[in-house]
Amino acid sequence: MADIISTLTRPDEAIAAALPLLQAGQCLAIPTETVYGLAADATNPEAIARIYETKGRPRFNPLICHMADLAMAERHAVFDPLSRKLAERFWPGPLTLILPLRPESSIHSLATAGLDSVGIRIPKGLTGRLIAAFGRPLAAPSANRSGRISPTSAAHVAADLGEKIALVLDGGAAPVGVESTILKVEDGAIRMLRPGGLAVEDIEAATGCTVIRPQKAGAIIEAPGMLASHYAPDAAVRLNATHVEPGEALVTFAGFAPAGIEKAALVLDLSPAGNLAEAAANLFSFMKLADASGAPRIAFAAIPMSGLGEAINDRLQRAAAPKT
């Protein structure tokens, strides 16, 4: 079973334990402000292969490469002026930029799924220190089995992958709770490939540009999180529920009480106050609780599409999609 070391109370010990594993080409779980990541050396093909094998992840699905700072990112990718503006405004934070890969970059093609572009993010917190100490970018998809509910705590990681990895760095509950927003600048326009922890309204306010929304689920895979079926519990998922069937688990929002709520096997409210940031932070952990209840189906009440609600609805639609 994986060792668990707190990055909050033992940060130096956590980094000291992680570095030899990364240098040996192993993968380990790291905390970020979005969700926990399964990290390994992005320049080492054997290390990257271990990520895919540990997750059971399709190798046509590229990995986000995490950097210590903008200077490291510039050594591996080419920034246009608008991408640089986004980076300077929102990094470190829940933003991933898809950028042209520099020919001299040491990031291995296995991490980019053979594409000539790379997804880059600079995370907040101790993970940035770890990457700086390691000196190379870390490829780090979510630390869970592929297609399943993303982990927002060290306990989630240990329950899903604890027997497959040696170390989990415990940074407490992930404060954002959904994955990063993925953007790609093309011909001076900002295209969103995946909604996430950075709201479109904030992007548009910072740049003065209208963000082009993603194509339908199942489009060409240009970035992580674009598979039609993703983030899925074992139980079936029913969306925009206005009533509860007997034995369903209910995940509601803002105190909404649909008809038949007394028949629910479990009732969870993502945010009784109607706060979308709180709802995003609770989404995956509440989905796991509902799944663990043994209910055959989870009914989700409607979530507004504004702000972080766009990312929440994206995750729910993929969780409800037919499993492939």
Residue pairs with C-beta under 8 A, 6 or more apart in sequence:
1 158
1 162
1 163
2 28
2 29
2 157
2 158
2 161
2 162
2 163
2 165
2 166
2 167
2 168
3 17
3 166
3 167
3 168
4 154
4 158
4 167
4 168
4 169
4 170
5 13
5 14
5 17
5 167
5 168
5 169
5 170
6 14
6 170
6 171
7 14
7 31
7 125
7 126
7 169
7 170
7 171
8 170
8 171
8 172
11 126
11 129
14 126
14 130
14 169
15 126
15 129
15 130
15 133
17 167
18 28
18 30
18 130
18 167
18 169
19 130
19 133
19 134
21 27
21 28
21 166
21 167
22 28
22 39
22 40
22 41
22 47
22 134
22 138
23 41
23 134
25 40
25 41
25 44
25 46
25 47
25 50
26 40
26 47
26 50
26 165
26 166
27 38
27 39
27 40
27 47
27 50
27 51
27 54
27 165
28 38
28 39
28 40
28 165
28 166
28 167
28 168
28 169
29 36
29 37
29 38
29 39
29 143
29 151
29 154
29 157
29 161
29 165
29 167
29 168
29 169
30 36
30 37
30 39
30 127
30 130
30 138
30 140
30 143
30 169
30 171
31 125
31 126
31 127
31 154
31 169
31 170
31 171
31 172
31 174
32 66
32 123
32 124
32 125
32 127
32 140
32 171
32 174
33 93
33 94
33 123
33 124
33 125
33 174
33 175
33 176
33 197
34 94
34 123
34 174
34 176
34 177
34 178
34 179
34 180
34 196
34 197
35 142
35 143
35 150
35 151
35 152
35 174
35 176
35 177
35 178
35 179
35 284
36 142
36 143
36 150
36 151
36 152
36 153
36 154
36 156
36 157
36 168
36 174
37 66
37 123
37 127
37 138
37 140
37 141
37 142
37 143
38 51
38 54
38 55
38 140
38 141
38 142
38 143
38 144
38 161
38 165
39 66
39 127
39 138
39 139
39 140
40 47
40 48
40 50
40 51
40 138
40 139
40 140
41 47
41 48
41 134
41 136
41 138
41 139
42 48
42 63
42 65
42 107
42 108
42 111
42 136
42 137
42 138
42 139
43 106
43 107
43 108
43 136
43 137
44 108
45 108
45 110
47 139
48 63
48 108
48 110
48 111
48 139
49 110
51 57
51 63
51 139
51 141
52 58
52 59
52 110
54 161
54 164
54 165
55 141
55 144
55 145
55 146
55 161
56 145
56 146
57 141
57 146
58 146
58 227
59 110
59 113
60 113
60 221
61 113
61 146
61 221
61 224
61 226
61 227
62 111
62 112
62 113
62 115
62 118
62 119
62 221
62 222
62 223
62 224
63 111
63 112
63 113
63 119
63 139
63 140
63 141
63 224
64 96
64 119
64 120
64 121
64 139
64 140
64 141
64 180
64 223
64 224
65 76
65 107
65 111
65 118
65 119
65 120
65 121
65 137
65 138
65 139
65 140
66 120
66 121
66 122
66 123
66 127
66 131
66 137
66 138
66 139
66 140
67 73
67 76
67 120
67 121
67 122
67 131
67 137
68 122
68 128
68 129
68 131
68 132
69 122
69 128
69 132
70 87
70 88
70 91
70 122
72 131
72 132
72 137
73 79
73 87
73 120
73 122
75 102
75 105
76 101
76 102
76 105
76 106
76 107
76 118
76 120
76 137
77 97
77 99
77 100
77 101
77 102
77 105
77 118
77 120
78 99
78 100
78 101
78 102
79 87
79 99
80 185
82 185
82 188
82 190
82 207
82 209
83 97
83 99
83 185
85 206
85 207
86 95
86 97
86 183
86 185
86 190
86 203
86 206
86 207
87 95
87 97
87 122
89 206
89 207
90 198
90 202
90 203
90 206
91 121
91 122
92 122
92 123
92 124
92 128
93 122
93 124
93 197
93 198
94 121
94 176
94 178
94 179
94 180
94 181
94 196
94 197
94 198
95 121
95 180
95 181
95 183
95 196
95 198
96 119
96 120
96 121
96 180
96 181
96 182
96 183
96 194
96 196
96 223
96 224
97 119
97 120
97 121
97 182
97 183
97 184
97 185
98 117
98 118
98 119
98 182
98 183
98 184
98 193
98 222
98 223
99 117
99 118
99 120
100 116
100 117
101 107
101 112
101 115
101 116
101 117
101 118
105 118
106 136
107 118
107 137
107 139
111 118
111 139
112 118
113 221
115 222
117 184
117 222
119 182
119 223
119 224
120 137
121 180
122 128
125 171
126 169
126 171
127 138
127 169
127 171
130 138
130 169
131 137
131 138
141 224
142 150
142 151
142 179
143 151
143 157
143 160
143 161
143 168
144 150
144 151
144 156
144 157
144 160
144 161
145 160
145 161
147 227
147 229
147 230
147 231
147 232
147 323
148 160
148 231
148 232
148 233
149 156
149 231
149 232
149 233
149 284
149 287
149 288
149 291
149 319
150 178
150 179
150 231
150 284
151 157
151 160
151 284
152 173
152 174
152 177
152 281
152 284
152 285
153 170
153 172
153 173
153 174
153 285
154 168
154 169
154 170
154 171
154 172
156 284
156 285
156 288
157 168
158 168
162 168
173 281
173 285
174 281
175 281
176 197
176 280
176 281
177 197
177 280
177 281
177 282
177 283
177 284
177 285
178 196
178 197
178 280
178 283
178 284
178 308
178 311
178 312
178 315
179 194
179 196
179 197
179 224
179 225
179 311
180 194
180 196
180 197
180 198
181 192
181 194
181 195
181 196
181 197
181 198
181 199
181 200
181 203
181 311
182 192
182 193
182 194
182 196
182 223
182 224
182 225
183 190
183 191
183 192
183 193
183 203
183 211
184 190
184 191
184 193
184 222
184 223
185 191
189 209
189 212
190 203
190 207
190 209
190 210
190 211
190 212
191 211
191 212
191 214
192 200
192 211
192 212
192 213
192 214
193 214
193 222
193 223
193 225
193 226
194 214
194 223
194 224
194 225
194 226
194 314
195 214
195 310
195 311
195 314
196 225
196 311
197 280
197 308
197 311
199 307
199 308
199 310
199 311
200 211
200 213
200 310
201 306
201 307
203 209
203 211
204 210
204 211
214 226
217 226
217 227
217 228
217 317
217 318
217 321
218 226
218 227
218 228
219 226
221 227
225 318
227 318
227 324
228 318
228 321
228 322
228 324
229 318
229 321
229 322
229 323
229 324
230 315
230 318
230 319
230 321
231 284
231 287
231 315
231 318
231 319
232 318
232 319
232 321
232 323
233 287
233 288
233 290
233 291
233 298
233 319
234 291
235 249
235 290
235 291
235 295
235 296
235 297
235 298
236 296
236 297
236 298
236 320
237 297
237 298
237 300
237 316
237 319
237 320
238 248
238 297
238 298
238 299
238 300
238 320
239 300
239 302
239 316
239 317
239 320
240 300
240 301
240 302
241 248
241 250
241 258
241 299
241 300
241 301
241 302
242 258
242 259
242 301
243 258
243 259
243 260
244 250
244 258
244 259
244 260
244 261
244 263
244 264
244 299
245 260
245 263
245 297
245 299
246 260
246 263
247 263
247 264
247 265
247 295
247 296
247 297
248 263
248 264
248 265
248 295
248 296
248 297
248 298
248 299
249 264
249 265
249 266
249 267
249 268
249 290
249 291
249 293
249 295
249 297
249 298
249 299
250 258
250 261
250 264
250 266
250 267
250 268
250 298
250 299
250 301
251 268
251 269
251 270
251 286
251 287
251 290
251 298
251 299
251 300
251 301
252 258
252 267
252 268
252 269
252 270
252 300
252 301
253 269
253 270
253 271
253 274
253 279
253 301
253 302
253 303
254 269
254 271
254 272
254 273
254 274
255 269
255 272
255 274
256 301
256 302
258 299
258 301
261 267
264 299
265 293
265 294
265 295
266 289
266 290
266 293
266 295
268 282
268 286
268 289
268 290
270 278
270 279
270 282
270 283
270 286
270 303
270 312
271 278
271 279
271 282
276 303
276 304
276 306
276 307
276 308
276 309
276 312
277 307
277 308
279 303
279 308
279 309
279 312
280 308
280 311
280 312
283 312
283 315
284 315
287 298
287 319
290 298
291 298
300 316
303 309
303 312
303 313
303 316
305 313
